[in-house]
Amino acid sequence: MKYWFKNTIIYSLNVDSFQDGNADGEGDFKGLRNRLEYLSAIGVHTLWLLPIFKTPFRDNGYDVADYYLIDRRLGDMGNFVDFLDIADEHGLRVIIDLPINHTSDQHPWFQEARKNPDSPYRNFYIWAKEKPEDAEEHIMFAGQQKSNWSYDEEAEAYYYHTFYDFQPDLNYSNPRVTQEIRQIMHYWLRLGVSGFRVDALSHIVREKGPVQFKDPFKIVRELAQFVEEVRNDGVLLGETDVAPDEYKNFFGEHGNGFQMLLNFYLAEYMFLAFAKQERAPLDYALGMLPDTGSFQQYATFLRNHDELDLERLSKSERNLVFKEFAPKENMQIFGRGARRRLAPMFNNDRRRLELAYSLLFSLPGSPVMRYGDEIGMGEDLSLEGRNSVRTVMQWSSHQNGGFSSASKKELAKPVLSKGKYSYKKVNVEAQYRDADSLLNWVIKLFRVRTRCMELGRGQFNILDTGHPAVFAHYCKLKDEVTVAVHNLGDKEAAVHLDMGEDKVHRLAEVFGDAIYEPGDDESIIKINAYGYRWFRARVENEKF
């Protein structure tokens, strides 16, 4: 089915953090293969694997040294193909992270480029004889990065890097670069992946130093067309942390761009709504976002493998979110983000966690969940930078949380072993056995979301509740409707759902935070503090 991505549940994971299959202290494809039954059983549809390529691993694998090799820490190509085969048997699609804004400085292209000014690879990167005056214009990592230009002694020139100095940017004004990327995509699509999450897509099309584009989004359209030619149901998921009016450039004016874009904008405003306990930020953000139509989709999320980026909020709004969810200085990073997991951000308040997940899964788009969030894993703020949210998966109360049988000192990444989020208190095995656990609640959420096809494919509209804390919306697909009501506030409420002249058959409740007694007037919806209610119905006419 070509448009499978319109209604999929995506699970994001680091292979090296998920399951060790050979007792060397690092997660690998053997280990991940053995956990596919779990992922299928809880209701995941699509796996998004963070970078798996050969790498010096100075930036969580986003510094690629060879796009055609599996990093040896994770296994070999045989292990990967075996994993793909078993994933397919379980009905799981796989998309892989593709960092192509830049390479590692250890990549053969860059090594050749710096040695030989006449090499064809010299123009794969962006060079300047003198350091440009605007060398600090696009610094991404305040406090860790001083400039976007670094001097290479061997090349006797400065090279451009959006991110760290060991990640030189590729020059997309050179058509040979695009040709190489197409070959890389072709290789992995033929192996069986369903697509790619393209890292830093908005930076790929940006002008950098001498690099100018007549049509900066041509590369977006070309890659999308190429993937569709190779695999009719192939998908490109773009990382585009941009203003809402810029999303259309990446989707394409005629729907000929990327099929999916990560919705960073909505994520920021969801947290603002949670902090203020008001619906207004949701009304605003959703009103600003362009419609995706029938053939494209947003990937919606609350947390990912990086910081919660709040850059698009005003300073006062950002400070309000920090005060509520990351009040201490060591919880913040780069002056704009929170380096925390979701459960501790909500102080492990089950009501607010459920509310957040319920809202995410009911909004238009295909939801993304980060590994471990289904059990409420915590963070380790003693780790440097964004590594705080990259600790290993907690499977059981046994040694190393069931992640690895290696000794603790052999673990490449730590396991949370202290506090209320330690593996002895938070793990899959214990929660599987507890019918009232967060994990079993998440499984129900996945199942309901999968049944409510209209949430991913239907027409979205916001309903007026007349209450500042209660957000309600519906999605309609043909004559099927899902209505969702969420109380962001700490007080119970009763709201009237104003559907105008439109009529629906009786609302049937399919999911909620409690069992609510039916009232005499079904248009009056009672809802608990931090409560949520999902209803399904049939439309009696086409005006709904």
C-alpha positions in Angstrom: 0.0 0.0 0.0 1.7 3.2 -1.2 0.3 5.5 1.4 0.8 3.3 4.4 2.6 6.1 6.2 -0.6 8.1 6.6 -1.7 5.8 9.5 1.4 4.2 11.0 2.9 4.2 14.5 6.6 4.9 14.4 9.0 3.6 17.1 12.4 5.3 17.2 15.4 3.5 18.6 19.2 3.4 18.8 20.3 -0.1 17.9 23.3 0.2 20.2 21.0 1.1 23.2 18.2 -1.4 22.6 19.5 -5.0 23.2 23.0 -6.6 23.2 22.9 -9.9 21.4 26.5 -11.0 21.8 27.4 -10.0 25.3 30.0 -7.3 24.4 28.2 -4.5 26.2 26.7 -2.8 23.1 23.3 -3.2 21.4 23.4 -4.8 18.0 21.2 -6.3 15.3 21.3 -9.7 16.8 19.8 -8.3 20.0 17.2 -6.1 18.1 16.2 -9.1 16.0 15.3 -10.9 19.3 13.1 -8.1 20.4 11.0 -7.8 17.2 8.3 -10.0 18.7 7.9 -7.5 21.5 7.7 -4.5 19.2 5.1 -6.2 17.0 3.1 -7.4 20.1 2.8 -3.9 21.6 1.4 -2.5 18.3 4.3 -0.8 16.6 4.1 -0.6 12.8 7.3 1.1 11.7 10.9 1.2 13.2 13.0 4.2 12.7 16.6 3.3 13.3 19.1 6.0 14.2 22.3 5.9 12.2 23.7 2.4 11.6 26.6 3.3 9.3 30.3 3.0 9.9 31.3 5.9 12.1 33.9 7.2 14.5 30.8 7.7 16.8 31.7 11.2 18.0 28.1 12.4 17.5 25.8 9.4 18.2 26.5 8.0 14.7 25.6 11.2 12.8 29.2 11.5 11.7 29.3 8.9 8.9 32.5 7.4 7.5 31.0 5.0 5.0 27.4 4.9 3.9 27.6 1.4 2.5 28.9 -0.4 5.7 27.1 -1.3 8.9 29.1 0.0 11.9 31.0 -3.0 13.3 29.6 -2.3 16.8 26.2 -3.3 15.5 27.1 -6.4 13.5 27.6 -7.0 9.8 25.5 -6.9 6.7 24.4 -10.5 7.2 23.0 -9.5 10.7 21.2 -6.6 9.2 19.6 -8.5 6.3 18.5 -11.2 8.8 17.0 -8.5 11.0 15.1 -7.1 8.0 13.7 -10.5 7.1 12.4 -11.1 10.6 11.0 -7.6 10.8 9.1 -8.3 7.6 7.7 -11.5 9.0 6.4 -9.5 12.0 4.8 -6.9 9.7 7.2 -4.2 10.7 8.5 -1.7 8.2 12.0 -0.2 8.7 13.3 3.3 7.9 16.9 4.2 8.6 18.4 7.5 9.5 20.4 9.1 6.7 22.7 11.9 7.8 23.6 13.5 4.4 23.9 17.2 5.3 27.5 16.3 6.2 29.9 13.4 6.6 32.5 12.6 9.1 35.9 14.2 8.5 37.1 10.6 8.4 35.0 9.8 5.3 37.2 8.9 2.2 35.5 11.8 0.3 36.8 14.4 2.8 40.2 12.7 3.2 40.7 12.9 -0.6 39.3 16.4 -0.8 41.7 17.8 1.8 44.8 16.1 0.3 44.3 17.1 -3.4 42.8 20.4 -4.5 42.4 19.0 -8.0 40.4 15.9 -6.8 36.8 15.7 -7.9 35.9 15.3 -4.2 37.3 18.7 -3.4 34.0 20.2 -4.6 32.0 17.7 -2.6 32.6 20.1 0.3 32.5 23.9 0.9 35.8 25.7 1.1 37.1 29.2 1.5 40.7 30.5 1.5 39.9 33.2 4.1 37.5 32.9 7.0 34.2 34.6 6.1 33.0 37.5 8.2 29.7 35.7 9.0 31.5 32.7 10.3 29.3 32.5 13.4 26.0 33.1 11.7 24.5 29.6 12.0 26.0 28.2 15.2 23.8 25.3 16.4 25.5 24.3 19.6 26.1 27.3 21.7 28.9 26.7 24.2 30.3 23.7 22.2 30.8 25.4 18.8 32.7 28.7 18.1 32.3 28.9 14.3 30.8 27.4 11.2 34.3 27.5 9.5 37.3 25.5 10.5 40.8 25.6 9.1 42.3 22.4 7.7 46.1 22.4 7.6 46.5 19.9 4.9 44.0 21.6 2.6 45.3 25.0 3.5 41.7 26.3 3.5 38.6 26.7 5.7 35.7 24.2 5.3 32.1 24.8 6.3 30.3 22.8 9.0 26.8 23.5 10.2 27.4 21.3 13.3 30.6 20.1 14.9 34.0 20.7 13.2 34.4 17.0 12.5 31.2 17.1 10.4 32.1 18.9 7.1 29.0 19.9 5.1 28.4 18.5 1.7 28.1 20.8 -1.3 24.7 20.2 -2.9 25.3 22.8 -5.6 27.5 20.0 -7.1 25.2 17.6 -8.9 27.8 14.8 -8.3 26.9 14.9 -4.6 23.2 14.4 -5.4 24.2 11.5 -7.7 26.2 9.8 -4.9 23.3 10.2 -2.5 20.9 8.6 -5.0 23.2 5.6 -5.3 23.3 5.3 -1.5 19.5 5.4 -1.3 19.2 2.9 -4.1 21.5 0.4 -2.3 19.5 0.4 0.9 16.1 0.4 -0.7 17.0 -2.6 -2.7 18.1 -4.3 0.5 14.6 -3.9 1.8 14.3 -0.7 3.9 11.0 1.2 3.4 12.6 4.6 3.4 14.8 7.1 5.2 14.7 9.8 7.8 16.8 12.5 6.3 18.7 14.3 9.0 19.0 18.2 8.9 17.0 18.5 5.7 16.4 22.2 6.2 20.2 22.8 6.4 20.8 20.9 3.2 18.9 23.5 1.2 20.4 26.5 3.0 22.9 28.8 1.3 26.3 28.4 2.9 29.3 30.6 2.1 29.8 30.5 -1.7 27.1 27.9 -2.2 24.1 29.4 -3.9 21.0 27.8 -5.3 18.7 29.0 -8.1 16.1 26.5 -6.8 17.1 25.3 -3.3 14.3 22.8 -3.1 15.1 21.0 -6.4 17.2 18.5 -4.4 14.1 17.8 -2.2 12.0 17.0 -5.3 14.7 15.0 -7.0 15.3 12.7 -4.0 11.5 12.2 -3.5 11.1 11.3 -7.2 14.1 9.0 -7.1 12.9 7.1 -4.1 9.4 6.6 -5.6 11.0 5.3 -8.8 13.1 2.7 -6.9 10.4 1.7 -4.5 6.8 2.7 -5.2 5.9 2.7 -1.5 9.2 4.2 -0.3 9.1 7.1 2.1 11.3 10.1 2.9 10.8 11.6 6.4 12.5 15.0 6.7 13.9 16.7 9.7 12.7 20.2 9.2 12.7 22.5 12.2 11.3 25.5 10.3 8.5 28.0 10.5 5.1 26.6 9.6 4.8 28.4 6.3 8.1 26.8 5.2 6.7 23.2 5.4 5.1 23.5 2.0 8.5 24.0 0.4 9.6 20.5 1.6 6.2 18.9 0.8 6.4 20.5 -2.6 4.1 22.9 -4.2 2.3 20.1 -6.1 2.9 17.4 -3.5 6.1 16.3 -5.2 8.4 16.7 -2.2 9.0 14.5 0.8 6.1 12.3 1.9 6.6 13.0 5.6 8.0 15.8 7.8 8.8 15.8 11.5 6.5 18.3 13.2 8.8 20.2 15.5 6.5 23.2 15.5 3.6 21.4 17.0 5.8 19.7 19.6 6.9 23.0 21.0 3.4 24.3 21.3 2.1 21.1 22.9 4.5 21.7 25.7 3.5 25.3 26.0 -0.1 24.2 26.3 0.8 21.6 29.0 2.8 24.3 30.9 0.0 26.9 30.7 -2.8 24.3 31.1 -4.6 26.1 28.3 -5.8 25.1 24.8 -4.8 28.4 23.1 -1.3 27.3 22.1 -2.8 24.2 20.4 -5.4 26.3 18.6 -2.7 28.7 17.4 -0.1 26.1 16.2 -2.6 23.8 14.5 -4.0 26.9 12.7 -0.6 27.9 11.4 0.3 24.5 10.0 -0.4 23.8 6.3 -2.7 20.9 5.4 -0.9 17.8 4.2 -3.6 16.6 1.9 -4.2 13.0 1.0 -0.7 12.0 0.0 1.6 13.4 2.6 1.8 13.4 6.4 3.3 15.0 9.5 5.2 12.8 11.9 4.2 14.1 15.3 6.1 13.5 18.5 6.7 14.7 22.1 10.3 13.7 22.6 13.1 12.4 20.5 16.8 11.5 20.7 17.9 15.1 21.0 16.9 18.0 23.2 13.3 19.3 23.3 14.0 22.3 21.1 11.9 25.4 22.1 13.5 27.9 19.7 10.3 28.9 18.0 8.7 30.0 21.2 9.1 33.5 22.5 11.6 34.0 25.3 8.8 34.3 27.9 7.1 31.2 26.6 10.3 29.3 26.6 11.1 30.3 30.1 7.6 29.2 31.2 8.2 25.7 29.7 11.6 25.6 31.3 10.1 26.5 34.7 7.5 23.8 34.4 9.5 21.0 32.8 13.2 21.7 33.1 13.7 24.2 36.0 17.3 23.4 36.8 20.2 24.6 34.7 21.6 21.1 34.2 18.3 20.1 32.6 18.7 22.7 29.8 21.0 22.8 26.8 22.1 25.3 24.1 19.9 28.0 25.7 16.9 26.7 23.8 16.2 23.1 24.8 15.5 20.6 27.6 17.6 17.4 27.7 15.0 15.3 29.6 12.9 12.3 29.1 9.1 12.6 29.1 8.3 10.8 32.4 10.5 13.0 34.7 9.4 16.1 32.9 5.9 15.3 34.2 7.3 14.2 37.5 6.1 10.7 36.7 2.5 11.9 37.1 0.5 9.1 35.4 -2.5 11.4 34.7 -0.4 14.0 32.8 1.6 11.3 31.0 -1.5 9.7 29.7 -3.0 13.1 28.8 0.2 13.9 26.8 0.3 10.6 24.9 -3.5 10.6 24.3 -3.2 14.1 22.8 -0.3 13.2 20.6 -2.0 10.1 19.2 -5.3 11.8 18.5 -3.8 14.8 16.6 -3.4 14.7 12.8 -0.3 13.0 11.7 1.5 9.7 12.3 2.8 9.5 15.9 6.4 8.8 16.9 7.4 7.2 20.2 10.9 7.1 21.5 12.2 3.7 22.8 11.6 3.4 26.6 8.9 6.0 26.7 6.3 3.3 26.7 7.4 2.3 30.2 8.2 5.8 31.4 12.0 5.6 31.4 14.0 8.4 33.0 17.1 10.3 32.1 20.7 10.5 33.5 21.6 14.1 33.8 25.2 13.2 34.9 25.9 12.3 31.2 27.2 14.9 28.9 24.8 16.9 26.7 22.1 15.0 24.9 23.4 11.6 26.0 21.2 12.2 29.1 18.2 10.7 27.2 20.2 7.9 25.4 20.6 5.4 28.2 20.0 1.7 27.4 16.5 0.0 27.3 15.3 -1.4 30.5 13.9 -4.9 30.0 13.9 -6.5 33.4 15.2 -6.2 37.0 18.1 -8.5 36.2 21.7 -7.6 35.5 22.0 -4.4 33.5 18.3 -4.2 33.2 18.2 -7.2 30.8 20.1 -5.2 28.2 23.3 -7.1 28.3 25.0 -10.0 30.1 28.3 -8.2 29.9 29.8 -6.8 33.1 28.7 -3.3 34.1 32.2 -1.8 33.2 31.9 -3.3 29.7 28.7 -1.4 28.9 29.2 1.2 26.1 26.3 3.2 27.5 25.1 3.2 31.1 21.9 1.7 32.5 19.9 3.7 35.0 20.6 1.9 38.2 19.6 4.4 40.9 16.5 6.4 41.8 12.8 5.9 41.0 13.6 5.4 37.3 16.1 2.7 37.8 15.8 -0.6 35.9 14.8 -2.4 39.1 11.7 -0.2 39.3 11.0 0.6 35.7 11.2 -2.2 33.2 9.2 -4.0 30.5 9.0 -7.4 32.3 7.4 -6.0 35.5 5.0 -3.7 33.5 3.9 -6.6 31.2 2.7 -8.5 34.3 0.9 -5.4 35.7 -2.5 -4.9 34.0 -2.6 -1.3 35.2 1.0 -0.4 34.1 1.9 2.4 31.8 3.0 -0.2 29.2 -0.3 -2.0 29.1 -2.1 1.4 28.8 0.2 2.3 25.9 -0.6 -1.0 24.2 -4.3 -0.1 24.4 -3.6 3.4 23.0 -1.7 1.9 20.1 -4.6 -0.5 19.3 -7.3 2.3 19.5 -5.2 4.6 17.3 -4.7 1.9 14.7 -8.5 1.3 14.6 -9.3 5.0 14.2 -8.1 5.3 10.7 -9.7 8.7 10.3 -7.1 10.2 12.7 -4.3 9.6 10.2 -6.3 10.1 6.9 -9.3 12.2 7.7 -10.3 15.8 7.6 -9.3 17.6 10.8 -11.3 20.3 12.5 -11.1 22.0 15.9 -14.3 22.1 18.0 -15.3 25.1 20.2 -15.6 23.9 23.8 -16.0 27.4 25.4 -13.5 26.3 28.0 -9.9 27.7 28.1 -8.4 24.4 29.3 -10.4 21.9 27.2 -9.3 21.1 23.7 -11.5 19.1 21.4 -11.3 18.2 17.8 -12.6 15.7 15.3 -11.3 13.8 12.2 -13.6 12.6 9.5 -13.0 10.0 6.8 -16.1 9.5 4.6 -18.8 8.9 7.1 -16.6 7.8 10.0 -15.7 10.3 12.7 -13.4 10.3 15.7 -13.9 13.0 18.3 -11.2 13.6 21.0 -11.6 15.8 24.1 -8.6 16.7 26.3 -8.6 18.6 29.6 -5.3 20.3 30.0 -6.2 21.8 33.3 -6.1 20.6 36.9 -9.8 21.0 37.5 -12.7 18.8 36.2 -14.9 20.4 33.5 -18.1 20.0 31.6 -18.2 21.3 28.0 -20.7 21.5 25.2 -19.4 20.2 21.9 -20.8 22.7 19.3 -21.2 20.8 16.1 -23.5 23.4 14.5 -26.1 22.1 12.2 -24.3 18.8 11.6 -25.7 15.6 13.0 -23.9 12.4 14.0 -25.2 9.1 15.3 -24.7 8.5 19.0 -21.1 9.1 20.2 -19.6 5.8 21.3 -16.8 6.2 23.7 -13.8 4.1 22.7 -11.0 5.4 25.0 -10.8 7.5 28.1 -9.0 8.1 31.4 -12.0 6.8 33.4 -15.4 5.2 32.9 -17.9 8.1 32.7 -21.6 7.7 33.3 -23.6 8.7 30.3 -25.6 11.9 30.6 -29.0 12.9 29.3 -27.5 15.3 26.8 -24.7 13.6 24.8 -23.4 17.0 23.6 -22.4 17.8 27.2 -19.1 16.1 27.9 -17.8 15.8 31.5 -14.1 15.3 31.8 -11.7 14.9 34.8 -8.7 17.1 35.6 -6.0 16.0 33.0 -8.7 13.8 31.5 -9.2 12.6 27.9 -12.0 11.0 26.1 -12.2 9.6 22.5 -15.5 8.9 20.7 -16.5 7.4 17.4 -19.6 8.1 15.4 -21.1 8.1 12.0 -22.0 11.3 10.1 -25.6 11.7 9.1 -24.8 14.3 6.5 -21.8 15.9 4.7 -21.7 19.1 6.7 -20.0 17.8 9.8 
